[in-house]
Amino acid sequence: MQVPKPYLIAAAAVLLAACSKPPEKTEDVRPVRAIVLHSSDVDVNAEFSGEVRARYQSQVGFRVPGKIVSRKVDVGTAVRKGQVLMQLDPQDLKLGQAQALATLRANETNRDLAQADVKRYRELRTQNFVAQAVLDEKESALRAAEAQVDAARAAYREQSNQAGYASLVADVDGVVTQVAAEAGQVVAAGAPVVTVARTDEKEVVFGVPEDRVDVLRDVSDVRVRLWAAPEKVVAAKIREVSPVADPATRTYPFKVTLPATLTQAKLGMTAVVRFASKSAQPKIKVPLTALYHERNATSVWVVEKGAVRLAPVTVVAADGNDLVLGSGVTAGQTVVTAGVHLLKPGQKVRILGEDALQAPVPKTAPAKGA
């Protein structure tokens, strides 16, 4: 009797299924990101980038109007006090000085003549040849002539000063940061033509967000390092906190005075300002993404022996994108920071990037004077 082919195929499939091994169950292992918790006594730990600027800089200009005939400096030129920066055409000023001198000489001549008249009329008066009224008139003319001499002398000195103002000189030692006029240009009195920055006192200017202004203004431990020389860190001091936000960046400008010992600082360099202060008790911080919220409870996932468990925590404060925990975890524990909403208690996990567990330990605030 011949068995139909479909029955043979079905029987073979049953035999093969009976001989094959049951499929192995694969364990569900979730990839996550995690960090190792560290405790730190640094209460405020913030860094801002700023620009090195001169504390004092002046826009200087000529005291008199005129045409510029020469420019003696360029941007970046180091100048000394009394050094000539620009020169005006002095011809008209010299003519005014010559005119004032001629007026002075004419008034001195009139005074000398009045003195001679007074002397002669006094002798005549002693001999009773002239009346007292005539002598009084001559003495009054002498006093008027002397006053005219004084006025002419003052006018001559003024014109002499005006002639000297044809040369624009530096008031202080510094460096030229801007030139706003060129030779051949006619300028008005007082118009800024050169900007000179003093190099004896420098500061770092940077912007601080509005939510950190009140916290940082009272920090006494301020450190500065230059981007060009990061190995040298120096103590600095907050000199000024602007009461008005910058209209472009909406941040509040801070000015931190640099010590004279930081000789490498040049105008325009980039500097990093670090604020730090110690808290009474060490604190543990975690990223905001590490928190897991369920039924009005706040927890974090702690990794132990390749699995996770929920650890209820207490949040006591916020520090930027980090949260300060008051209880529930201890330093040295590994906490999940990404993927917290895809986990369940006892879940096996695989930490992505083992180097993430070697997160740098937060630095404590350096001791004062270090």
Salt bridges, closest charged atoms under 4 A:
ASP43 OD1 - LYS283 NZ 3.07
GLU47 OE2 - ARG225 NH1 3.31
GLU51 OE1 - ARG53 NE 3.49
ASP74 OD1 - ARG71 NH1 2.65
GLU108 OE1 - ARG105 NH1 3.40
GLU108 OE2 - ARG153 NH2 3.71
ASP112 OD1 - ARG111 NH2 3.22
ASP117 OD1 - ARG120 NH2 2.47
GLU139 OE2 - ARG122 NH2 3.15
ASP150 OD1 - ARG153 NH1 3.43
ASP173 OD2 - ARG80 NH2 3.64
GLU182 OE1 - ARG71 NE 2.93
ASP200 OD2 - ARG198 NH2 2.59
GLU201 OE1 - ARG55 NH1 3.19
GLU203 OE1 - ARG239 NE 2.78
ASP214 OD1 - ARG217 NE 3.62
ASP221 OD1 - ARG223 NE 3.04
GLU240 OE1 - ARG239 NH2 3.70
GLU240 OE2 - LYS255 NZ 3.70
GLU304 OE2 - ARG309 NE 3.12
ASP319 OD1 - ARG212 NH2 3.96
ASP319 OD2 - LYS285 NZ 2.40
